Amino acid sequence: MRYPLRTLLHLFGFATLVVAADGPLPIKLFDAGELGPRVTASEATVKRIGPKGSTPGHETYINEPTVTIYPAEKSNGACVIVCPGGGYWFLSTNNEGTGVCEWLNKLGVTAVLLRYRTPTSDEAIPYNYPVQDLQRALGLVRHRASELKVDPKRIGVIGFSAGANLVGHASWDRTTRTFTQRPEVDDARGPDFTIFVYGGGFLDKEDKTKFREGFNVPKDAPPCFFVVAHNDGNNPVEAAELYLAYKRQNLPAEIHVYAKGGHGFGTRVTNNPVDGWTKNAGDWMDSMGFLKSTTK
């Protein structure tokens, strides 16, 4: 059954943005009938993440994806959808989720925390369902931009680790547009800007100097800010190659490779140079005009 847009938004909870005493409430992205069957988590996956799945700041076995709206007290009209990492096994929803939302709110940015489906590590395409979830989140936020008091042309995404892989596919991989289920609420045109934090998965497995077969950064790629630590395995190479693809096409981008910080630093204080990444990212958003207020 297909519902009209107004009915869909009511079903998903966007008719009224409810806030509980202990904070904003999650809003379901899909009607139950829309979600297809999931691959049962393998024994290896269950062993890795545990049968219970979710603990504070470490959430998984998410079958019904949601968004949680964190409105800025003094909104400048910008909005960023936050995608935590976790290897498509779980979501690091504190360090790479609520902490990020708090930082964005201080910049006057409305933050939207996406809890996408996990684990999907056993799926043939691990990012398939998460990309659907992000496209639905982008579509709903754009359709409700007026209610959320955000500019529909200044809706960005930020992703960490697997979450960065996710926002990368939504930003650059045009084959993912086939995942759109409902054009009226799934936004396949992608984000207006991207912040890519210690992500990977786009280079050839054998030759790290080139992208994997079938992938290239397109000419209409959104402006991007790349963040990574030098001592984070192969991720600096990923960030550098992606940045160079931007540079070769004269697309707006900025890259920061910090001497120390490792992987998974998120919004934690590490006492390493990487701790300055949030200020640099905020300065970049400001320099690009994304923080320019649309209110008088």
C-alpha positions as CSV (number, residue, x, y, z in Angstrom):
1,M,0.0,0.0,0.0
2,R,1.3,3.5,-0.9
3,Y,0.4,6.4,1.3
4,P,0.2,10.1,0.4
5,L,3.0,12.2,1.7
6,R,0.9,13.8,4.4
7,T,-0.2,10.5,5.8
8,L,3.4,9.1,5.6
9,L,4.8,12.0,7.6
10,H,2.1,11.6,10.2
11,L,2.9,7.9,10.5
12,F,6.6,8.7,11.0
13,G,5.9,11.1,13.8
14,F,6.8,14.3,11.9
15,A,3.3,15.7,12.3
16,T,4.4,16.8,15.8
17,L,8.0,16.8,17.0
18,V,7.6,15.4,20.5
19,V,10.2,16.0,23.2
20,A,10.1,14.0,26.4
21,A,11.3,15.3,29.8
22,D,14.7,13.5,29.4
23,G,15.2,14.6,25.8
24,P,14.0,14.3,22.2
25,L,12.2,11.1,21.2
26,P,13.3,8.9,18.2
27,I,11.0,9.0,15.2
28,K,10.6,5.9,13.1
29,L,11.6,6.3,9.4
30,F,9.5,3.5,7.9
31,D,6.1,2.0,8.2
32,A,6.4,-1.6,9.3
33,G,5.2,-2.9,5.9
34,E,8.1,-1.2,4.1
35,L,11.0,-3.0,5.7
36,G,12.1,-6.1,3.9
37,P,13.5,-9.3,5.4
38,R,16.9,-9.2,7.1
39,V,19.7,-11.7,6.9
40,T,20.1,-13.4,10.3
41,A,23.2,-12.4,12.0
42,S,25.9,-15.1,11.7
43,E,27.4,-16.8,14.7
44,A,30.6,-14.8,14.2
45,T,28.7,-11.6,14.2
46,V,26.8,-12.5,17.4
47,K,30.0,-13.5,19.0
48,R,31.6,-10.2,18.1
49,I,28.7,-7.9,19.2
50,G,27.1,-10.1,21.8
51,P,23.5,-11.5,21.9
52,K,22.0,-8.6,23.9
53,G,23.3,-6.1,21.3
54,S,22.7,-2.7,22.9
55,T,24.2,-1.0,25.8
56,P,24.4,2.7,26.5
57,G,26.5,4.2,23.7
58,H,26.8,0.9,21.9
59,E,23.6,0.0,20.1
60,T,22.8,-2.7,17.6
61,Y,20.1,-5.2,16.5
62,I,18.3,-2.1,15.1
63,N,15.5,-3.4,12.9
64,E,13.5,-0.2,12.8
65,P,15.7,2.8,11.9
66,T,14.9,6.1,13.5
67,V,16.0,9.7,13.6
68,T,16.2,11.9,16.7
69,I,16.0,15.6,16.3
70,Y,18.3,17.9,18.3
71,P,17.2,21.5,17.5
72,A,19.7,24.3,18.0
73,E,18.6,26.8,20.6
74,K,19.6,29.6,18.2
75,S,19.3,28.0,14.8
76,N,21.2,29.5,11.8
77,G,19.2,27.3,9.4
78,A,21.8,24.6,8.8
79,C,21.1,20.9,9.6
80,V,23.4,17.9,9.7
81,I,22.4,14.3,9.9
82,V,24.8,12.4,12.1
83,C,25.8,8.8,11.2
84,P,27.8,7.0,14.0
85,G,30.3,4.2,13.1
86,G,30.6,0.6,14.3
87,G,31.7,-1.5,11.4
88,Y,28.0,-2.1,10.3
89,W,27.9,-4.3,13.5
90,F,26.8,-1.6,16.0
91,L,26.4,2.1,16.4
92,S,28.7,4.2,18.7
93,T,25.9,6.5,19.6
94,N,27.6,8.5,22.3
95,N,31.1,9.3,21.1
96,E,30.1,9.5,17.5
97,G,26.4,10.4,18.0
98,T,25.0,12.5,20.8
99,G,28.4,14.1,21.5
100,V,28.4,15.2,17.8
101,C,24.9,16.6,18.1
102,E,25.9,18.7,21.1
103,W,28.8,20.1,19.3
104,L,26.7,21.0,16.2
105,N,24.0,22.6,18.4
106,K,26.7,25.0,19.8
107,L,27.3,26.1,16.2
108,G,23.6,26.9,15.7
109,V,23.1,23.7,13.6
110,T,20.1,21.5,14.0
111,A,21.4,17.9,14.5
112,V,19.6,14.7,13.4
113,L,20.9,11.5,14.9
114,L,20.3,8.6,12.5
115,R,20.1,5.1,14.1
116,Y,20.4,3.1,10.9
117,R,19.8,-0.7,10.6
118,T,22.5,-2.9,12.2
119,P,24.0,-5.3,12.1
120,T,24.2,-5.5,8.3
121,S,27.8,-6.9,8.2
122,D,26.4,-10.2,7.0
123,E,24.4,-8.7,4.1
124,A,25.8,-9.0,0.6
125,I,26.0,-5.2,0.5
126,P,26.5,-4.1,4.1
127,Y,25.7,-0.4,3.3
128,N,22.5,-1.2,1.3
129,Y,19.9,-0.8,4.1
130,P,21.8,2.0,5.9
131,V,21.9,4.0,2.6
132,Q,18.1,3.5,2.3
133,D,17.8,4.8,5.9
134,L,19.9,7.9,5.2
135,Q,18.0,8.7,2.0
136,R,14.8,8.4,3.9
137,A,16.1,10.7,6.6
138,L,17.3,13.3,4.1
139,G,14.0,13.2,2.3
140,L,11.9,13.6,5.5
141,V,14.1,16.5,6.8
142,R,13.9,18.3,3.5
143,H,10.2,17.9,3.3
144,R,9.8,19.1,6.9
145,A,12.4,21.9,6.6
146,S,10.0,24.6,7.4
147,E,8.7,22.9,10.6
148,L,12.3,22.1,11.7
149,K,13.3,25.8,10.8
150,V,16.1,24.6,8.6
151,D,17.2,25.6,5.1
152,P,16.5,22.6,2.7
153,K,19.6,23.6,0.7
154,R,21.9,23.4,3.7
155,I,21.4,19.9,4.9
156,G,24.6,18.1,5.4
157,V,25.8,14.7,6.7
158,I,28.6,13.6,9.0
159,G,29.8,10.1,9.3
160,F,32.4,8.2,11.4
161,S,34.2,5.0,10.3
162,A,31.4,2.8,8.8
163,G,29.1,5.9,9.2
164,A,31.6,7.7,7.0
165,N,31.4,4.9,4.4
166,L,27.7,5.3,4.6
167,V,27.7,9.1,4.0
168,G,30.3,8.5,1.3
169,H,28.0,6.2,-0.6
170,A,25.1,8.6,-0.2
171,S,27.3,11.5,-1.5
172,W,29.3,9.9,-4.3
173,D,28.1,6.4,-5.3
174,R,25.4,7.1,-7.9
175,T,24.5,3.4,-8.1
176,T,23.0,3.7,-4.6
177,R,20.2,5.8,-6.0
178,T,18.5,2.7,-7.1
179,F,17.8,2.0,-3.4
180,T,15.2,4.7,-3.3
181,Q,11.8,3.1,-2.5
182,R,9.5,6.2,-2.5
183,P,10.6,9.3,-4.4
184,E,8.2,11.4,-2.4
185,V,10.1,10.7,0.9
186,D,13.4,9.2,-0.1
187,D,16.0,11.9,-1.2
188,A,18.4,10.3,-3.7
189,R,20.0,13.6,-4.7
190,G,22.2,13.3,-1.6
191,P,23.4,15.8,1.0
192,D,24.4,19.5,0.4
193,F,27.7,18.9,2.1
194,T,29.6,16.1,3.7
195,I,32.0,15.6,6.6
196,F,33.9,12.4,6.3
197,V,35.7,11.3,9.5
198,Y,38.2,8.3,9.4
199,G,36.2,6.4,6.8
200,G,37.2,4.0,4.1
201,G,36.0,1.3,1.7
202,F,36.4,3.0,-1.6
203,L,39.8,1.9,-2.7
204,D,40.8,-1.2,-4.6
205,K,41.7,-4.0,-2.3
206,E,45.0,-4.8,-4.1
207,D,46.0,-1.4,-5.4
208,K,45.5,1.4,-2.9
209,T,46.4,4.1,-5.4
210,K,43.1,3.7,-7.2
211,F,39.4,3.4,-6.5
212,R,37.7,0.1,-6.6
213,E,36.1,-0.9,-9.9
214,G,32.9,1.0,-10.6
215,F,33.5,3.8,-8.2
216,N,34.6,7.4,-8.9
217,V,33.9,10.7,-7.2
218,P,31.3,12.3,-9.5
219,K,31.4,15.8,-10.9
220,D,28.4,16.8,-8.8
221,A,29.9,15.6,-5.5
222,P,28.9,17.8,-2.6
223,P,31.6,19.9,-0.8
224,C,33.5,17.7,1.6
225,F,35.6,18.1,4.8
226,F,37.9,15.1,5.4
227,V,39.2,14.2,8.9
228,V,41.7,11.4,9.8
229,A,44.7,10.7,11.9
230,H,48.0,9.7,10.3
231,N,48.3,6.7,12.6
232,D,44.9,5.2,11.5
233,G,45.9,2.3,9.3
234,N,45.0,2.8,5.6
235,N,42.3,5.5,6.3
236,P,44.7,8.4,5.6
237,V,45.3,7.0,2.1
238,E,41.5,6.7,1.6
239,A,41.0,10.3,2.6
240,A,43.9,11.5,0.5
241,E,42.8,9.7,-2.6
242,L,39.2,11.0,-2.2
243,Y,40.5,14.5,-1.6
244,L,42.7,14.3,-4.7
245,A,39.7,13.3,-6.8
246,Y,38.0,16.4,-5.6
247,K,41.0,18.6,-6.4
248,R,41.4,17.2,-9.9
249,Q,37.8,18.2,-10.6
250,N,38.2,21.6,-8.9
251,L,35.4,20.6,-6.4
252,P,35.4,22.3,-3.0
253,A,37.0,20.3,-0.3
254,E,39.4,20.5,2.7
255,I,41.4,17.7,4.3
256,H,43.0,17.5,7.8
257,V,45.5,14.6,8.5
258,Y,46.5,14.9,12.2
259,A,49.8,13.4,13.4
260,K,48.1,11.4,16.2
261,G,44.6,10.3,17.2
262,G,44.2,6.7,15.9
263,H,40.8,5.5,15.1
264,G,37.5,6.2,16.8
265,F,38.3,9.4,18.5
266,G,35.0,11.0,17.7
267,T,34.3,13.8,20.2
268,R,36.4,12.3,23.0
269,V,39.3,14.3,24.4
270,T,42.4,12.4,23.5
271,N,45.1,15.0,24.3
272,N,46.4,14.5,20.8
273,P,46.5,17.0,17.9
274,V,43.3,15.5,16.5
275,D,41.3,17.1,19.3
276,G,41.1,20.3,17.2
277,W,39.1,18.7,14.4
278,T,35.7,20.0,15.5
279,K,36.9,23.6,15.5
280,N,38.4,23.2,12.1
281,A,35.2,21.5,10.8
282,G,33.1,24.4,12.2
283,D,35.4,27.0,10.6
284,W,35.1,25.1,7.3
285,M,31.3,25.0,7.4
286,D,31.3,28.8,8.2
287,S,33.8,29.6,5.4
288,M,31.6,27.7,2.9
289,G,28.5,29.7,4.0
290,F,26.6,26.7,5.6
291,L,26.4,28.5,8.9
292,K,25.1,31.8,7.5
293,S,21.8,32.5,9.2
294,T,18.7,32.8,7.0
295,T,16.7,34.5,9.8
296,K,16.6,38.3,10.3
